Every structure is written in C-alpha cells, then in structure tokens.
Amino acid sequence: MVYARGGGICTSLVHVSLFLFFLGLGDLLLNINTTVGITTVVPITICAFLSERQTASSANC
C-alpha cells in the first residue's frame, strides 16, 4: 500500500488542497465584504494554527 505509513503523499496533497481552498475563500470574502471576510478568516487561521500544533506534537511521539 502506497500510503500505509502515516498517510504519505496523499495526506500531504489533501492538506495542501484544503489550505489553498480556505485561502481562496478568505480572499473572496475579504473582497466582497470586509466584515464577513475578517470574521471568517480569523477562525480559519486559529484552527489552522491549532491543527499545526497538534500535528507537530503528535509527530514527536
């Protein structure tokens, strides 16, 4: 199995595609309505940092 160990390339591609999707969503909403864009971008950013911290701490096991 190609992705049997820790996810491999498939997991990385999913993470990159999700990152680009949310980046584009934030950019679109900031251009349409700044208030809605900020209230959307801030939680996305917080969740991204929390997810990264959780991934980094589980990688140290």
N, C-alpha and C positions, 0 to 999 in steps of 0.2 A: 504494500500500500504506500502510495507516494506521501501522504500527509499523516502517517501514523504517529509520528513523533512530534508532539507539541503543535501540530497544525501545519507547520511548514509554509510553503509559498501561498497556498490557498487562503490561509488565515491572514497573511500579510496583504494580499490583494483585496480581501474584503474590508480590512481596516482602512486601506488607502482609499477605496471607493467610497466608504462611508464618510471619511474625512472630507473628501472633495465634494460630496453631496451636501453636507452641512455647511461647508464653506460657501458654496454657491447659494444655498438657501439664505444664509445670513446676508450675503451681498445683495441678493434680490430684495429681501425685506428692508434692508437699510436704504435702498434706493427708492422703494415705494413709500414707506412711512418710517421715519427715523425712530419714533417712539416704539412702534411694534418691532422694528428691527433690533433695537437695543434690548428690549425685554425678551427677545428670542435668542440673541447671540450670547448674552450673559449666562443663562442656564446651560447652554450648549458648551460654552467654554469651561464652566465649573465642572460639568460632568466629564468633559474630556480630560481635565487635569486629575480628577479623582480616579478615573479609569486608568490613566497612565501610572499613577502612584500604586494602584492595586496590582497592575501588571508587573511593574518593576519589583514590588515586594515579593510577589509570588515567584518571580524568576530567580530570586536569591536562595530559594529552598534547596 
